[in-house]
């Protein structure tokens, strides 16, 4: 519960609001599952947009490949743990920490490149020719997959909490 008068007086009376809120501790304790669920929902909604756009307005197959590349980028980004990037745990292998960093960079470039490509396709191919919904579906798919990738990568803590 919030402190008495917390919402009535604006920020002046909010000293006890956060201290009294038990939901912050719950969210912090369940950080990994919450971020995983949010990322999964964003990913699923993104693909739902392009499926709906394909069924209703016939998005071209070649433009669906942008979402596939974005999805591969999501898997590449999230295949690398923070320990691999810092070199704390991962020292063996062909390229070691450098290989993990290059892998992460390639995954981020694929994800961000797909976002740029979907923006270009939305404007050049669909909106200029009056297919606003199809263009929005292609863009929203890639935007939500990109956000999902970031939420899944940076929203999780380092120790597992299952």
C-alpha positions as CSV (number, residue, x, y, z in Angstrom):
1,X,0.0,0.0,0.0
2,X,1.1,3.5,-0.6
3,X,1.9,6.0,2.1
4,X,-1.1,8.2,3.2
5,X,-1.4,11.2,0.9
6,X,1.2,10.0,-1.6
7,X,-0.9,10.5,-4.7
8,X,-2.6,13.6,-3.3
9,X,0.4,15.8,-2.9
10,X,2.4,14.8,-6.0
11,X,6.1,14.0,-5.5
12,X,6.4,15.7,-2.1
13,X,4.7,12.9,-0.2
14,X,6.2,10.0,-2.1
15,X,9.1,9.2,0.3
16,X,7.3,6.1,1.6
17,X,5.6,4.9,-1.6
18,X,8.3,2.7,-2.9
19,X,9.4,1.5,0.5
20,X,5.9,0.2,1.2
21,X,5.4,-1.4,-2.2
22,X,5.9,-5.2,-2.0
23,X,5.4,-5.7,-5.8
24,X,8.9,-4.3,-6.5
25,X,10.5,-7.2,-4.6
26,X,8.3,-9.7,-6.3
27,X,9.2,-8.3,-9.8
28,X,12.9,-8.3,-8.9
29,X,12.7,-11.9,-7.6
30,X,10.9,-13.0,-10.8
31,X,12.9,-10.9,-13.3
32,X,14.0,-13.8,-15.6
33,X,10.5,-15.3,-16.1
34,X,8.8,-12.0,-16.5
35,X,11.3,-10.8,-19.1
36,X,11.1,-14.1,-20.9
37,X,7.3,-14.0,-21.1
38,X,7.2,-10.4,-22.2
39,X,9.8,-11.1,-24.9
40,X,7.9,-14.2,-26.1
41,X,4.6,-12.2,-26.2
42,X,6.3,-9.5,-28.3
43,X,7.8,-12.1,-30.6
44,X,4.4,-13.9,-31.0
45,X,2.5,-10.6,-31.6
46,X,5.1,-9.6,-34.2
47,X,4.6,-12.8,-36.2
48,X,0.8,-12.5,-35.7
49,X,0.9,-9.1,-37.5
50,X,2.7,-10.5,-40.5
51,X,0.4,-13.6,-40.7
52,X,-2.6,-11.3,-40.5
53,X,-1.2,-9.0,-43.1
54,X,-0.4,-12.0,-45.4
55,X,-3.9,-13.4,-45.1
56,X,-5.8,-10.1,-45.5
57,X,-3.6,-8.0,-47.8
58,X,-1.2,-10.6,-49.4
59,X,2.2,-9.5,-48.2
60,X,4.8,-10.8,-50.7
61,X,6.9,-13.8,-49.8
62,X,10.2,-12.0,-50.3
63,X,9.1,-9.4,-47.7
64,X,8.4,-12.1,-45.2
65,X,12.1,-13.1,-45.4
66,X,12.9,-9.9,-43.5
67,X,11.1,-11.2,-40.5
68,X,12.9,-14.5,-40.8
69,X,16.3,-12.8,-40.8
70,X,15.2,-10.7,-37.8
71,X,14.2,-13.9,-36.0
72,X,17.6,-15.5,-36.7
73,X,19.2,-12.3,-35.4
74,X,17.1,-12.7,-32.2
75,X,18.4,-16.2,-31.7
76,X,22.0,-15.2,-32.4
77,X,21.9,-12.3,-29.9
78,X,20.4,-14.4,-27.2
79,X,22.7,-17.4,-27.7
80,X,25.6,-15.5,-26.1
81,X,25.6,-15.0,-22.4
82,X,27.1,-12.1,-20.5
83,X,29.8,-14.3,-19.1
84,X,30.9,-15.3,-22.6
85,X,31.2,-11.6,-23.6
86,X,33.2,-10.7,-20.5
87,X,35.5,-13.7,-20.7
88,X,34.8,-14.8,-17.2
89,X,33.6,-18.4,-18.0
90,X,34.2,-18.9,-21.7
91,X,37.9,-19.2,-22.6
92,X,38.0,-22.3,-24.7
93,X,36.9,-22.8,-28.2
94,X,38.2,-21.7,-31.6
95,X,37.8,-18.0,-31.1
96,X,37.1,-17.6,-27.4
97,X,35.7,-14.3,-26.2
98,X,36.4,-12.6,-29.5
99,X,34.3,-15.1,-31.4
100,X,31.4,-14.6,-28.9
101,X,31.6,-10.8,-29.4
102,X,31.7,-11.1,-33.2
103,X,28.7,-13.5,-33.1
104,X,26.8,-11.0,-31.0
105,X,27.7,-8.1,-33.3
106,X,26.5,-10.1,-36.4
107,X,23.2,-10.9,-34.6
108,X,22.7,-7.3,-33.7
109,X,23.5,-6.2,-37.3
110,X,21.0,-8.7,-38.6
111,X,18.3,-7.5,-36.2
112,X,18.8,-3.8,-36.8
113,X,19.3,-4.3,-40.6
114,X,16.0,-6.1,-40.7
115,X,14.4,-3.2,-38.9
116,X,15.8,-0.8,-41.4
117,X,14.8,-3.0,-44.3
118,X,11.3,-3.3,-43.0
119,X,11.0,0.5,-42.7
120,X,12.2,0.9,-46.3
121,X,9.8,-1.8,-47.6
122,X,6.9,-0.3,-45.7
123,X,7.4,3.1,-47.2
124,X,8.6,2.3,-50.7
125,X,6.6,-0.8,-51.6
126,X,3.4,-0.6,-49.5
127,X,2.5,2.9,-48.4
128,X,3.4,4.6,-51.7
129,X,1.0,2.2,-53.5
130,X,-1.8,2.5,-50.9
131,X,-1.3,-0.7,-49.0
132,X,-0.9,1.0,-45.6
133,X,-1.9,-2.0,-43.5
134,X,0.5,-4.5,-45.2
135,X,3.3,-2.0,-44.8
136,X,2.5,-1.5,-41.1
137,X,2.4,-5.2,-40.5
138,X,5.8,-5.8,-42.0
139,X,7.3,-2.9,-40.0
140,X,5.5,-3.9,-36.7
141,X,6.7,-7.5,-37.0
142,X,10.3,-6.5,-37.2
143,X,10.0,-3.7,-34.7
144,X,8.4,-6.1,-32.1
145,X,11.0,-8.8,-32.8
146,X,13.8,-6.3,-32.3
147,X,12.3,-5.1,-29.0
148,X,11.8,-8.7,-28.0
149,X,15.4,-9.5,-28.7
150,X,16.5,-6.6,-26.5
151,X,14.1,-7.4,-23.7
152,X,15.2,-11.1,-23.7
153,X,18.9,-10.2,-23.8
154,X,19.0,-7.4,-21.3
155,X,15.9,-8.0,-19.2
156,X,17.2,-11.2,-17.7
157,X,19.6,-11.3,-14.7
158,X,22.8,-13.3,-14.7
159,X,21.7,-16.0,-12.3
160,X,18.9,-18.3,-13.2
161,X,15.7,-17.9,-11.2
162,X,13.5,-20.8,-12.2
